[in-house]
Amino acid sequence: MGDNEFVVVANRLPVDKVEDHYEVSPGGLVAALAPVLRAREGCWVGWPGNIGETLDPFEFGGIALLPVSLDQDDFEGFYEGFSNSTLWPLYHDLIVQPEYNQEWWERYVAVNRKFAEAAAEAAAEGATVWVQDYQLQLVPGMLKAIRPDVTIGFFLHIPFPAPALFQQLPWRNEILEGLKGCDLIGFQRHTDEDNFRLLTEEIRTGTFPISIDSGEIAVAPKASTSRLREAVGDPKHLLLGVDRMDYTKGILQRLLALESLLDEGKLEDVAFVQLATPSRERIEHYRTTRREVEEAIGRINGRFGEVGRPIVHYVHRSIPKDQLGTYYSAADIMLVTPFKDGMNLVAKEYVAAHPDGDGALVLSEFAGAAVELDQAYLCNPFDLESVKAAVMDATDPDPARMRHMHDWVMEHDVAAWAQSFLEEL
Ligand code: ADQ
């Protein structure tokens, strides 16, 4: 038993090792939880991010960090395997086929046990423990067995599938048992919560749509946005995509929509910037997605670009948040076209960068964000014509729609999200 009144358990610690020191990792979750952690003698349990590294507990920015180490087999079986090649595709409605592998499952159990034991060690008598996401669904049950005195919350950042899909999982009963250790489970959308409740009604659940740190995305000064627009040839329409390179995000589909609009001569004087963070690159489906995206970009530029003036400008790297703000501010049309997405914070970040109502958001109806951002130009990424129509509508946007969404996002930020979950817990 430890002395922390509040414990966050997440796959990753909220820090990254940069050469010989640590830096806070970017992201809303840390920003939202840091004040709560500081105020309540909090501790964060998670993996430091380097395979095979074993670290003693340390403090960073007033928060106690309790590292859980993962070796190569843990990383491959628990993280790349069960989490990202079984659960990720299954929970995103089988965009690619999930793989069911007994050894991965055993690693998932073993690693969840490590996290549960670490949380049990950190938590004070009667503490509140908040477990994050699909990698750790067994932690609540395991922790409750060791420490029945603690209150356990769980938040699922990704969708929860319909029962007919979930039932495919050979270990579906074990996952449900794990989650039954919770006092409260939070979902992104009502449909996720409803899907879960069709399987069991024993546990208290709620819908808490996550959001962004409203202070993190600043509106960029005119000089920087002009410089960016100039760099891409001062087009009439600057389109933008920002994603992890993931098959759920529909990056290829938006490129195909663009290509088709150019082909038909409906869209002219356009530049498209696609920023993509490398992600899960050892998994075959991710390599295929990247290959298909890069092939489409090459083809579009070959067909419609000129020397020194490509149509698609592509960066396959992570971009610092302050620079991201310049891209968001400069873009006329933001394309967010996932086949399925728990929330999609990029959509909210774009809206946050447009207080004056300029700009337009093309948003997939299958992103959780579409529930709140219903004034966006909604589309169905499975239907190319629907994406094309939304892009064309977005070329002549109604500023009232963007202003409305901006005000909503600024008020419903990630701090409000954390507060509402913890109050309910
Ligand atoms: P993700 O699938 O990673 O998150 P998203 O919500 O869009 O998706 O968050 C991505 C974050 O990464 C954003 O903050 C964005 O700014 C950043 N990012 C993306 N591309 C970048 C780039 N090239 N450079 C720098 N930063 C980049 C999962 C779920 C989502 C859910 C979140 C939070 O899949 O549905 O919204 O968790 O719950």
Boltz pocket constraint, residues with backbone or C-beta under 6 A from the ligand:
constraints:
  - pocket:
      binder: B
      contacts: [[A, 27], [A, 157], [A, 158], [A, 210], [A, 242], [A, 243], [A, 244], [A, 275], [A, 276], [A, 277], [A, 315], [A, 317], [A, 318], [A, 319], [A, 320], [A, 321], [A, 324], [A, 341], [A, 342], [A, 343], [A, 344], [A, 345], [A, 346], [A, 347], [A, 349]]
      max_distance: 6.0
